[in-house]
Amino acid sequence: MKVIDLGLINYQDCLEIQKKYLEEVYLGGENVLLVLEHFPVITFGRHGGEENLLVRVDQLNSRGIQIVKSSRGGNITCHFPGQLVAYPIFRIGKRKGGLKQFFFDLEEVVIRVLKKYQIKGERIAGLSGVFVNKKKICSIGIGVWHWISYHGLALNVLEDISLFGVINPCGLGCEMTSMHLESSFKPDLKTIKQEVIDEFKAIFT
């Protein structure tokens, strides 16, 4: 796979980049993994989530927080600096296990990274993402175009996850957490980014 680090990027700008690589992969190009952070943004999934926004839109706009209707699955979530986002633009049509296995493997990437820092990441039946003691540490929502994935996972790394306070995350009413909140280890985001890349390569190639 080709790995591209986009640094800190606006959500909509990143979506245009995803669309570009979707076309390239569709035409036979190499699978692409985008790793990045987003400026503060709240996104709704294809199936809604507006009802889980806890403050007025004008209040968010005044704080420079964007609101976006996304083409991914799932409900409401948010992105911000200090959260690592990974967007795999991968062919999945002929992959063994289909979409169910694809989600499992995305979760496995995160579970393996967490384990390095003595954090026990867990799956909860019927829910996507990764949890630590029933608190959500990683959200997953994807889109599929011609059996090529886009969007992906968001792993909370640093301590400040306060933006989650203005939403009901994923519509679940669950508490959110981060790697820095769950471990005495305080890995920097650059280190976690590389470890996520390494686990993607180990699991998906």
N, CA, C and O of each residue as an XYZ file, in Angstrom:
820
protein
N       0.837     -1.193      0.000
C       0.000      0.000      0.000
C       0.880      1.254      0.000
O       2.020      1.239      0.463
N       0.318      2.321     -0.527
C       0.992      3.614     -0.501
C       0.483      4.383      0.710
O      -0.727      4.524      0.889
N       1.395      4.885      1.546
C       1.026      5.616      2.760
C       1.311      7.092      2.551
O       2.404      7.469      2.128
N       0.313      7.932      2.852
C       0.458      9.371      2.667
C       0.062     10.070      3.968
O      -1.055      9.899      4.457
N       0.974     10.848      4.517
C       0.728     11.609      5.737
C       0.292     13.019      5.332
O       1.067     13.782      4.756
N      -0.961     13.346      5.645
C      -1.514     14.645      5.257
C      -1.378     15.698      6.353
O      -1.794     16.842      6.170
N      -0.798     15.316      7.494
C      -0.636     16.282      8.582
C      -1.975     16.730      9.135
O      -2.891     15.923      9.289
N      -2.090     18.022      9.437
C      -3.322     18.606      9.965
C      -4.073     19.236      8.798
O      -3.568     20.146      8.140
N      -5.289     18.739      8.548
C      -5.987     19.112      7.316
C      -7.475     19.315      7.565
O      -8.077     18.640      8.401
N      -8.053     20.249      6.832
C      -9.489     20.501      6.845
C     -10.248     19.262      6.355
O      -9.798     18.576      5.438
N     -11.392     18.984      6.968
C     -12.154     17.778      6.636
C     -12.561     17.734      5.160
O     -12.388     16.711      4.497
N     -13.093     18.825      4.657
C     -13.574     18.846      3.265
C     -12.424     18.721      2.279
O     -12.554     18.045      1.259
N     -11.306     19.361      2.570
C     -10.143     19.225      1.690
C      -9.682     17.769      1.638
O      -9.308     17.258      0.582
N      -9.716     17.117      2.794
C      -9.303     15.710      2.847
C     -10.273     14.827      2.073
O      -9.860     13.855      1.441
N     -11.556     15.159      2.120
C     -12.538     14.377      1.365
C     -12.249     14.435     -0.127
O     -12.385     13.429     -0.824
N     -11.854     15.600     -0.622
C     -11.503     15.711     -2.044
C     -10.287     14.851     -2.378
O     -10.220     14.256     -3.454
N      -9.333     14.788     -1.463
C      -8.158     13.936     -1.677
C      -8.557     12.472     -1.684
O      -8.051     11.690     -2.489
N      -9.468     12.096     -0.782
C      -9.959     10.722     -0.785
C     -10.614     10.368     -2.115
O     -10.384      9.286     -2.654
N     -11.418     11.265     -2.638
C     -12.099     11.012     -3.918
C     -11.083     10.825     -5.047
O     -11.268      9.983     -5.926
N     -10.021     11.611     -5.016
C      -8.969     11.488     -6.031
C      -8.351     10.095     -5.993
O      -8.169      9.461     -7.032
N      -8.029      9.621     -4.783
C      -7.399      8.303     -4.680
C      -8.396      7.170     -4.904
O      -8.007      6.091     -5.350
N      -9.666      7.396     -4.607
C     -10.682      6.403     -4.965
C     -10.665      6.135     -6.466
O     -10.708      4.986     -6.905
N     -10.603      7.196     -7.231
C     -10.545      7.055     -8.696
C      -9.291      6.297     -9.113
O      -9.351      5.406     -9.960
N      -8.151      6.652     -8.515
C      -6.889      6.002     -8.892
C      -6.910      4.510     -8.561
O      -6.480      3.685     -9.367
N      -7.412      4.169     -7.374
C      -7.483      2.754     -6.989
C      -8.473      2.019     -7.897
O      -8.218      0.887     -8.307
N      -9.584      2.653     -8.205
C     -10.582      2.047     -9.099
C      -9.987      1.741    -10.469
O     -10.345      0.749    -11.104
N      -9.083      2.595    -10.913
C      -8.464      2.409    -12.231
C      -7.247      1.486    -12.185
O      -6.539      1.339    -13.181
N      -7.007      0.868    -11.033
C      -5.941     -0.126    -10.938
C      -4.747      0.279    -10.125
O      -3.775     -0.472    -10.036
N      -4.797      1.466     -9.522
C      -3.669      1.938     -8.730
C      -3.528      1.190     -7.412
O      -4.397      0.408     -7.027
N      -2.430      1.443     -6.739
C      -2.116      0.795     -5.475
C      -3.079      1.267     -4.378
O      -3.510      2.421     -4.380
N      -3.416      0.369     -3.440
C      -4.183      0.778     -2.271
C      -3.466      1.928     -1.573
O      -2.238      2.008     -1.588
N      -4.256      2.828     -0.954
C      -3.699      4.031     -0.335
C      -4.189      4.130      1.109
O      -5.373      3.943      1.388
N      -3.269      4.424      2.014
C      -3.609      4.707      3.406
C      -3.259      6.154      3.696
O      -2.097      6.551      3.607
N      -4.273      6.946      4.045
C      -4.061      8.338      4.446
C      -4.052      8.419      5.964
O      -4.959      7.897      6.613
N      -3.046      9.062      6.539
C      -2.995      9.289      7.983
C      -2.919     10.789      8.229
O      -2.258     11.509      7.480
N      -3.588     11.263      9.268
C      -3.764     12.708      9.409
C      -4.406     13.066     10.739
O      -4.798     12.196     11.517
N      -4.502     14.362     10.980
C      -5.356     14.946     12.006
C      -6.284     15.941     11.301
O      -5.948     16.483     10.248
N      -7.450     16.170     11.899
C      -8.377     17.163     11.352
C      -8.455     18.383     12.266
O      -8.317     18.275     13.484
N      -8.680     19.554     11.648
C      -9.116     20.710     12.414
C     -10.477     20.367     13.034
O     -11.164     19.478     12.531
N     -10.880     21.047     14.108
C     -12.119     20.669     14.797
C     -13.333     20.640     13.858
O     -13.623     21.609     13.156
N     -14.022     19.508     13.869
C     -15.177     19.314     12.996
C     -16.108     18.286     13.629
O     -15.661     17.336     14.271
N     -17.391     18.488     13.441
C     -18.402     17.506     13.835
C     -19.048     16.979     12.573
O     -19.475     17.754     11.717
N     -19.123     15.662     12.454
C     -19.676     15.075     11.231
C     -20.860     14.184     11.564
O     -20.884     13.498     12.586
N     -21.851     14.215     10.663
C     -22.996     13.317     10.739
C     -22.825     12.244      9.667
O     -22.343     12.525      8.570
N     -23.221     11.017      9.988
C     -23.126      9.935      9.023
C     -24.274      9.945      8.024
O     -25.149     10.809      8.069
N     -24.256      8.987      7.139
C     -25.298      8.894      6.108
C     -26.683      8.748      6.720
O     -27.676      9.185      6.138
N     -26.747      8.136      7.890
C     -28.041      7.829      8.503
C     -28.457      8.861      9.545
O     -29.369      8.618     10.335
N     -27.796     10.001      9.547
C     -28.211     11.075     10.431
C     -27.277     11.283     11.595
O     -26.082     10.997     11.522
N     -27.849     11.790     12.676
C     -27.080     12.099     13.873
C     -27.318     13.510     14.379
O     -26.854     13.878     15.458
N     -28.058     14.314     13.578
C     -28.298     15.701     13.975
C     -28.972     15.790     15.341
O     -28.755     16.746     16.086
N     -29.789     14.790     15.664
C     -30.500     14.800     16.954
C     -29.556     14.627     18.140
O     -29.943     14.862     19.285
N     -28.323     14.218     17.867
C     -27.342     13.997     18.935
C     -26.342     15.150     19.073
O     -25.325     15.023     19.756
N     -26.640     16.261     18.424
C     -25.854     17.474     18.614
C     -26.448     18.221     19.808
O     -27.641     18.524     19.817
N     -25.627     18.517     20.811
C     -26.140     19.022     22.091
C     -26.107     20.532     22.221
O     -26.613     21.066     23.208
N     -25.531     21.239     21.261
C     -25.487     22.703     21.295
C     -25.918     23.246     19.940
O     -25.998     22.507     18.958
N     -26.193     24.537     19.898
C     -26.637     25.145     18.648
C     -25.476     25.271     17.663
O     -24.317     25.425     18.050
N     -25.820     25.201     16.392
C     -24.815     25.287     15.338
C     -24.081     26.624     15.386
O     -22.870     26.670     15.173
N     -24.803     27.716     15.665
C     -24.136     29.031     15.682
C     -23.094     29.118     16.803
O     -22.096     29.826     16.670
N     -23.327     28.395     17.909
C     -22.338     28.372     18.984
C     -21.057     27.680     18.531
O     -19.955     28.109     18.872
N     -21.211     26.614     17.765
C     -20.045     25.903     17.245
C     -19.319     26.746     16.205
O     -18.091     26.825     16.202
N     -20.088     27.372     15.325
C     -19.477     28.216     14.296
C     -18.655     29.335     14.911
O     -17.596     29.691     14.395
N     -19.143     29.892     16.017
C     -18.425     30.991     16.673
C     -17.105     30.518     17.268
O     -16.211     31.323     17.527
N     -16.986     29.206     17.485
C     -15.745     28.617     18.011
C     -14.866     28.066     16.890
O     -13.823     27.466     17.152
N     -15.285     28.270     15.657
C     -14.495     27.790     14.525
C     -14.612     26.299     14.291
O     -13.736     25.696     13.671
N     -15.701     25.691     14.787
C     -15.911     24.254     14.626
C     -16.858     24.029     13.452
O     -17.976     24.545     13.442
N     -16.416     23.268     12.479
C     -17.226     22.999     11.303
C     -18.274     21.929     11.585
O     -18.113     21.106     12.486
N     -19.350     21.954     10.800
C     -20.388     20.915     10.835
C     -20.490     20.361      9.418
O     -20.665     21.119      8.465
N     -20.382     19.036      9.276
C     -20.352     18.430      7.942
C     -21.260     17.207      7.903
O     -21.257     16.386      8.820
N     -22.032     17.098      6.836
C     -22.775     15.859      6.556
C     -21.859     14.964      5.738
O     -21.457     15.324      4.632
N     -21.528     13.796      6.283
C     -20.534     12.922      5.672
C     -21.190     11.787      4.894
O     -22.369     11.485      5.082
N     -20.409     11.166      4.022
C     -20.873     10.015      3.253
C     -20.494      8.688      3.906
O     -20.705      7.626      3.320
N     -19.936      8.743      5.119
C     -19.607      7.503      5.829
C     -20.852      6.926      6.486
O     -21.888      7.587      6.571
N     -20.738      5.689      6.949
C     -21.784      5.104      7.761
C     -21.702      5.625      9.180
O     -20.802      6.393      9.521
N     -22.648      5.202     10.006
C     -22.626      5.576     11.403
C     -23.382      6.856     11.689
O     -24.077      7.384     10.821
N     -23.246      7.350     12.901
C     -24.013      8.467     13.419
C     -23.105      9.681     13.562
O     -22.309      9.958     12.665
N     -23.206     10.398     14.648
C     -22.427     11.617     14.857
C     -21.071     11.302     15.489
O     -20.968     10.420     16.341
N     -20.041     12.022     15.071
C     -18.749     11.957     15.749
C     -18.030     13.290     15.558
O     -18.566     14.205     14.933
N     -16.826     13.397     16.094
C     -16.064     14.623     15.914
C     -14.588     14.294     15.742
O     -14.119     13.228     16.142
N     -13.874     15.223     15.143
C     -12.433     15.105     14.927
C     -11.771     16.396     15.394
O     -12.385     17.463     15.399
N     -10.497     16.274     15.788
C      -9.792     17.426     16.349
C      -8.308     17.085     16.419
O      -7.952     15.907     16.382
N      -7.436     18.081     16.518
C      -6.009     17.807     16.697
C      -5.781     16.977     17.957
O      -6.402     17.215     18.994
N      -4.883     16.002     17.851
C      -4.647     15.095     18.965
C      -5.363     13.773     18.816
O      -5.169     12.851     19.608
N      -6.186     13.689     17.800
C      -6.861     12.439     17.437
C      -6.269     11.976     16.109
O      -6.225     12.739     15.144
N      -5.816     10.728     16.063
C      -5.227     10.200     14.839
C      -6.300      9.587     13.962
O      -7.053      8.716     14.397
N      -6.362     10.049     12.727
C      -7.330      9.546     11.757
C      -6.595      8.761     10.684
O      -5.548      9.185     10.195
N      -7.154      7.614     10.325
C      -6.582      6.794      9.251
C      -7.689      6.444      8.272
O      -8.714      5.877      8.653
N      -7.475      6.786      7.001
C      -8.454      6.517      5.947
C      -7.859      5.504      4.967
O      -7.030      5.875      4.136
N      -8.261      4.237      5.047
C      -7.790      3.237      4.083
C      -8.639      3.254      2.817
O      -9.849      3.033      2.862
N      -8.004      3.512      1.719
C      -8.686      3.470      0.418
C      -8.240      2.176     -0.241
O      -7.298      2.138     -1.032
N      -8.956      1.118      0.118
C      -8.541     -0.254     -0.182
C      -9.601     -0.972     -1.002
O     -10.798     -0.755     -0.817
N      -9.154     -1.821     -1.901
C     -10.076     -2.741     -2.580
C     -10.518     -3.805     -1.575
O      -9.687     -4.477     -0.964
N     -11.817     -3.950     -1.414
C     -12.300     -4.934     -0.451
C     -13.283     -5.929     -1.071
O     -13.739     -6.851     -0.396
N     -13.607     -5.746     -2.342
C     -14.611     -6.591     -2.984
C     -14.271     -8.069     -2.973
O     -15.152     -8.905     -2.779
N     -13.002     -8.402     -3.179
C     -12.593     -9.805     -3.244
C     -11.844    -10.239     -1.985
O     -11.264    -11.324     -1.940
N     -11.861     -9.393     -0.977
C     -11.146     -9.718      0.262
C     -11.947    -10.737      1.068
O     -13.162    -10.600      1.213
N     -11.280    -11.741      1.583
C     -11.944    -12.795      2.338
C     -12.658    -12.210      3.556
O     -12.090    -11.423      4.313
N     -13.909    -12.614      3.722
C     -14.679    -12.155      4.873
C     -15.496    -10.902      4.637
O     -16.321    -10.532      5.473
N     -15.277    -10.236      3.497
C     -16.080     -9.081      3.139
C     -16.004     -7.934      4.136
O     -14.987     -7.746      4.803
N     -17.094     -7.167      4.232
C     -17.113     -5.971      5.069
C     -16.979     -6.304      6.553
O     -16.346     -5.561      7.304
N     -17.571     -7.414      6.972
C     -17.488     -7.795      8.385
C     -16.038     -7.995      8.815
O     -15.621     -7.514      9.869
N     -15.277     -8.706      7.991
C     -13.868     -8.928      8.303
C     -13.075     -7.639      8.203
O     -12.131     -7.423      8.963
N     -13.457     -6.779      7.264
C     -12.766     -5.497      7.100
C     -12.893     -4.663      8.382
O     -11.905     -4.106      8.860
N     -14.106     -4.579      8.936
C     -14.298     -3.855     10.191
C     -13.496     -4.505     11.314
O     -12.848     -3.817     12.103
N     -13.543     -5.824     11.380
C     -12.792     -6.558     12.407
C     -11.312     -6.207     12.328
O     -10.669     -5.974     13.352
N     -10.776     -6.169     11.117
C      -9.349     -5.897     10.941
C      -8.991     -4.447     11.257
O      -7.900     -4.180     11.762
N      -9.889     -3.510     10.969
C      -9.647     -2.123     11.378
C      -9.574     -2.031     12.899
O      -8.700     -1.360     13.448
N     -10.488     -2.701     13.564
C     -10.450     -2.726     15.029
C      -9.172     -3.389     15.530
O      -8.594     -2.958     16.528
N      -8.734     -4.435     14.838
C      -7.531     -5.153     15.252
C      -6.291     -4.272     15.171
O      -5.403     -4.374     16.018
N      -6.221     -3.407     14.159
C      -5.108     -2.448     14.073
C      -4.999     -1.673     15.378
O      -3.918     -1.557     15.957
N      -6.123     -1.146     15.831
C      -6.135     -0.314     17.032
C      -5.854     -1.145     18.275
O      -5.072     -0.724     19.129
N      -6.465     -2.300     18.394
C      -6.271     -3.158     19.566
C      -4.789     -3.510     19.735
O      -4.272     -3.517     20.852
N      -4.117     -3.798     18.630
C      -2.689     -4.135     18.697
C      -1.846     -2.943     19.134
O      -0.901     -3.100     19.908
N      -2.183     -1.756     18.642
C      -1.435     -0.559     19.044
C      -1.651     -0.275     20.527
O      -0.697      0.020     21.247
N      -2.887     -0.362     20.984
C      -3.180     -0.111     22.392
C      -2.421     -1.072     23.305
O      -1.940     -0.686     24.371
N      -2.323     -2.310     22.877
C      -1.666     -3.334     23.695
C      -0.214     -2.972     23.995
O       0.311     -3.328     25.050
N       0.430     -2.268     23.073
C       1.822     -1.859     23.282
C       1.961     -0.948     24.495
O       3.044     -0.839     25.069
N       0.871     -0.293     24.888
C       0.887      0.655     26.000
C       0.067      0.131     27.182
O      -0.396      0.899     28.025
N      -0.099     -1.185     27.221
C      -0.809     -1.862     28.314
C      -2.240     -1.361     28.464
O      -2.773     -1.283     29.570
N      -2.851     -1.022     27.329
C      -4.265     -0.652     27.296
C      -5.017     -1.804     26.643
O      -4.682     -2.217     25.533
N      -6.019     -2.317     27.318
C      -6.773     -3.451     26.795
C      -7.955     -2.955     25.976
O      -8.999     -2.594     26.519
N      -7.772     -2.943     24.658
C      -8.848     -2.563     23.765
C      -9.778     -3.737     23.521
O      -9.328     -4.872     23.363
N     -11.077     -3.462     23.490
C     -12.074     -4.519     23.344
C     -13.125     -4.151     22.310
O     -13.384     -2.974     22.057
N     -13.724     -5.171     21.719
C     -14.885     -5.005     20.864
C     -16.139     -5.203     21.711
O     -16.120     -5.938     22.698
N     -17.222     -4.547     21.321
C     -18.531     -4.778     21.929
C     -19.456     -5.264     20.833
O     -19.615     -4.606     19.805
N     -20.065     -6.418     21.055
C     -20.918     -7.039     20.037
C     -21.991     -6.062     19.563
O     -22.673     -5.426     20.367
N     -22.124     -5.958     18.256
C     -23.143     -5.115     17.658
C     -22.733     -3.667     17.462
O     -23.477     -2.888     16.867
N     -21.553     -3.295     17.958
C     -21.081     -1.919     17.822
C     -19.746     -1.907     17.091
O     -18.931     -2.811     17.270
N     -19.522     -0.895     16.277
C     -18.221     -0.742     15.635
C     -17.310      0.083     16.533
O     -17.779      0.848     17.375
N     -16.011     -0.078     16.345
C     -15.050      0.694     17.112
C     -14.385     -0.129     18.190
O     -14.608     -1.334     18.306
N     -13.558      0.549     18.983
C     -12.792     -0.110     20.045
C     -13.079      0.605     21.366
O     -13.167      1.831     21.425
N     -13.222     -0.198     22.423
C     -13.608      0.307     23.736
C     -12.565     -0.107     24.784
O     -11.880     -1.120     24.639
N     -12.467      0.698     25.832
C     -11.617      0.389     26.985
C     -12.498      0.534     28.223
O     -12.922      1.640     28.560
N     -12.774     -0.573     28.898
C     -13.680     -0.550     30.055
C     -15.003      0.136     29.718
O     -15.528      0.939     30.490
N     -15.523     -0.206     28.538
C     -16.816      0.285     28.031
C     -16.783      1.755     27.615
O     -17.806      2.302     27.203
N     -15.625      2.396     27.718
C     -15.467      3.754     27.195
C     -14.886      3.655     25.786
O     -14.008      2.833     25.525
N     -15.377      4.489     24.891
C     -14.951      4.387     23.491
C     -13.674      5.178     23.261
O     -13.585      6.360     23.592
N     -12.683      4.496     22.684
C     -11.392      5.134     22.403
C     -11.159      5.314     20.907
O     -10.337      6.131     20.493
N     -11.883      4.552     20.106
C     -11.713      4.623     18.644
C     -13.058      4.441     17.958
O     -13.778      3.478     18.220
N     -13.382      5.369     17.087
C     -14.613      5.286     16.285
C     -14.269      4.850     14.871
O     -13.211      5.195     14.345
N     -15.176      4.085     14.256
C     -14.972      3.608     12.895
C     -16.242      3.853     12.081
O     -17.345      3.505     12.503
N     -16.066      4.448     10.927
C     -17.167      4.643      9.988
C     -16.597      4.695      8.591
O     -15.685      5.477      8.323
N     -17.116      3.882      7.703
C     -16.561      3.844      6.355
C     -17.627      4.120      5.304
O     -18.828      4.059      5.566
N     -17.145      4.422      4.119
C     -17.971      4.455      2.923
C     -17.396      3.440      1.944
O     -16.221      3.085      2.032
N     -18.215      2.977      1.022
C     -17.752      2.028      0.001
C     -18.222      2.517     -1.359
O     -19.400      2.817     -1.555
N     -17.293      2.591     -2.285
C     -17.587      3.022     -3.652
C     -16.964      2.006     -4.605
O     -15.746      1.827     -4.621
N     -17.803      1.341     -5.399
C     -17.316      0.288     -6.291
C     -16.429     -0.721     -5.535
O     -15.398     -1.156     -6.048
N     -16.839     -1.078     -4.332
C     -16.129     -2.038     -3.480
C     -14.698     -1.585     -3.150
O     -13.777     -2.389     -3.003
N     -14.563     -0.250     -3.042
C     -13.329      0.350     -2.526
C     -13.725      1.158     -1.296
O     -14.664      1.953     -1.342
N     -13.007      0.951     -0.199
C     -13.331      1.641      1.051
C     -12.782      3.065      1.061
O     -11.784      3.372      0.410
N     -13.454      3.913      1.809
C     -12.909      5.225      2.155
C     -13.489      5.642      3.504
O     -14.273      4.893      4.088
N     -13.125      6.814      4.011
C     -13.309      7.163      5.420
C     -12.536      6.120      6.237
O     -11.621      5.500      5.695
N     -12.860      5.902      7.513
C     -12.040      4.948      8.252
C     -12.165      5.054      9.750
O     -13.271      5.024     10.290
N     -11.017      5.181     10.442
C     -11.016      5.139     11.906
C     -10.419      6.412     12.488
O      -9.621      7.106     11.858
N     -10.846      6.691     13.733
C     -10.327      7.849     14.472
C      -9.976      7.391     15.878
O     -10.857      7.016     16.653
N      -8.696      7.420     16.204
C      -8.181      6.959     17.494
C      -7.820      8.167     18.354
O      -6.986      8.984     17.964
N      -8.440      8.275     19.508
C      -8.149      9.378     20.423
C      -6.820      9.102     21.128
O      -6.676      8.112     21.846
N      -5.865      9.987     20.910
C      -4.527      9.774     21.456
C      -4.249     10.703     22.637
O      -3.984     10.226     23.741
N      -4.304     12.008     22.430
C      -3.934     12.959     23.474
C      -5.062     13.146     24.487
O      -6.159     12.614     24.321
N      -4.773     13.905     25.527
C      -5.688     13.973     26.673
C      -6.939     14.797     26.408
O      -8.010     14.468     26.916
N      -6.822     15.857     25.625
C      -7.948     16.774     25.431
C      -8.938     16.204     24.407
O      -8.709     16.256     23.198
N     -10.033     15.664     24.922
C     -11.109     15.148     24.055
C     -12.397     15.915     24.333
O     -13.493     15.380     24.168
N     -12.259     17.169     24.757
C     -13.400     17.964     25.226
C     -14.447     18.211     24.148
O     -15.608     18.458     24.472
N     -14.067     18.151     22.879
C     -15.050     18.403     21.823
C     -16.190     17.379     21.873
O     -17.309     17.680     21.458
N     -15.914     16.193     22.371
C     -16.983     15.201     22.499
C     -18.098     15.677     23.425
O     -19.203     15.137     23.394
N     -17.813     16.685     24.250
C     -18.815     17.179     25.186
C     -20.001     17.866     24.537
O     -21.027     18.064     25.188
N     -19.883     18.234     23.262
C     -20.999     18.919     22.594
C     -21.856     17.955     21.775
O     -22.788     18.384     21.094
N     -21.550     16.652     21.834
C     -22.338     15.661     21.100
C     -22.635     14.466     22.000
O     -22.011     14.277     23.045
N     -23.603     13.669     21.565
C     -23.826     12.339     22.124
C     -23.110     11.382     21.185
O     -23.678     10.985     20.167
N     -21.869     10.999     21.504
C     -21.024     10.300     20.516
C     -21.676      9.041     19.941
O     -22.077      8.135     20.672
N     -21.768      9.014     18.614
C     -22.312      7.870     17.876
C     -23.758      7.579     18.258
O     -24.304      6.543     17.878
N     -24.384      8.489     19.010
C     -25.754      8.259     19.460
C     -25.862      7.201     20.534
O     -26.955      6.699     20.797
N     -24.743      6.849     21.166
C     -24.717      5.726     22.108
C     -24.805      6.157     23.565
O     -25.092      5.337     24.437
N     -24.562      7.430     23.838
C     -24.534      7.873     25.218
C     -23.344      7.347     25.997
O     -23.361      7.325     27.228
N     -22.305      6.920     25.278
C     -21.153      6.322     25.961
C     -20.110      7.380     26.295
O     -20.043      8.434     25.663
N     -19.306      7.074     27.292
C     -18.201      7.936     27.666
C     -17.055      7.707     26.687
O     -16.823      6.583     26.241
N     -16.341      8.778     26.357
C     -15.195      8.680     25.474
C     -13.913      8.726     26.298
O     -13.902      9.217     27.427
N     -12.844      8.212     25.722
C     -11.552      8.256     26.395
C     -10.445      8.354     25.358
O     -10.708      8.396     24.157
N      -9.204      8.389     25.832
C      -8.055      8.496     24.922
C      -6.897      7.680     25.481
O      -6.933      7.238     26.630
N      -5.879      7.487     24.666
C      -4.705      6.744     25.111
C      -4.039      7.411     26.309
O      -3.643      6.731     27.256
N      -3.914      8.721     26.277
C      -3.258      9.423     27.377
C      -4.070      9.355     28.668
O      -3.505      9.417     29.760
N      -5.386      9.229     28.549
C      -6.235      9.126     29.730
C      -6.250      7.716     30.315
O      -6.615      7.523     31.475
N      -5.853      6.739     29.514
C      -5.962      5.343     29.933
C      -4.629      4.707     30.298
O      -4.601      3.551     30.718
N      -3.544      5.419     30.153
C      -2.241      4.800     30.384
C      -1.271      5.801     30.988
O      -1.346      6.999     30.717
N      -0.358      5.293     31.814
C       0.709      6.150     32.339
C       1.723      6.489     31.265
O       2.483      7.449     31.398
N       1.735      5.687     30.184
C       2.555      6.029     29.026
C       1.914      7.225     28.317
O       0.689      7.309     28.234
N       2.707      8.120     27.820
C       2.178      9.286     27.104
C       2.835      9.353     25.725
O       3.619     10.263     25.458
N       2.522      8.397     24.847
C       3.152      8.391     23.523
C       2.738      9.615     22.722
O       1.594     10.065     22.793
N       3.694     10.151     21.956
C       3.313     11.282     21.104
C       2.588     10.771     19.870
O       2.659      9.593     19.522
N       1.892     11.689     19.223
C       1.053     11.291     18.103
C       1.873     10.772     16.930
O       1.428      9.890     16.196
N       3.061     11.317     16.757
C       3.934     10.852     15.678
C       4.269      9.369     15.848
O       4.280      8.613     14.877
N       4.540      8.966     17.076
C       4.864      7.566     17.351
C       3.660      6.673     17.080
O       3.791      5.625     16.447
N       2.486      7.085     17.558
C       1.278      6.287     17.349
C       0.936      6.202     15.868
O       0.477      5.164     15.391
N       1.153      7.270     15.155
C       0.899      7.273     13.711
C       1.716      6.182     13.022
O       1.193      5.430     12.199
N       3.001      6.103     13.366
C       3.851      5.093     12.737
C       3.429      3.694     13.149
O       3.472      2.774     12.333
N       3.025      3.518     14.391
C       2.604      2.195     14.842
C       1.301      1.769     14.166
O       1.125      0.593     13.848
N       0.407      2.698     13.950
C      -0.826      2.391     13.210
C      -0.493      1.997     11.772
O      -1.050      1.036     11.242
N       0.405      2.732     11.156
C       0.829      2.386      9.789
C       1.416      0.976      9.757
O       1.089      0.183      8.874
N       2.283      0.669     10.719
C       2.921     -0.649     10.763
C       1.880     -1.764     10.912
O       2.000     -2.812     10.276
N       0.872     -1.545     11.739
C      -0.155     -2.576     11.934
C      -1.056     -2.709     10.714
O      -1.501     -3.813     10.398
N      -1.330     -1.618     10.028
C      -2.076     -1.704      8.765
C      -1.306     -2.579      7.778
O      -1.885     -3.434      7.108
N      -0.004     -2.355      7.697
C       0.802     -3.142      6.769
C       0.817     -4.612      7.163
O       0.767     -5.491      6.302
N       0.888     -4.878      8.466
C       0.938     -6.264      8.945
C      -0.372     -6.999      8.686
O      -0.359     -8.190      8.373
N      -1.491     -6.312      8.811
C      -2.789     -6.968      8.708
C      -3.345     -6.967      7.284
O      -4.012     -7.917      6.874
N      -3.074     -5.914      6.543
C      -3.737     -5.758      5.237
C      -2.842     -6.072      4.049
O      -3.295     -5.956      2.910
N      -1.575     -6.471      4.267
C      -0.726     -6.826      3.122
C      -0.155     -8.220      3.305
O       0.585     -8.701      2.447
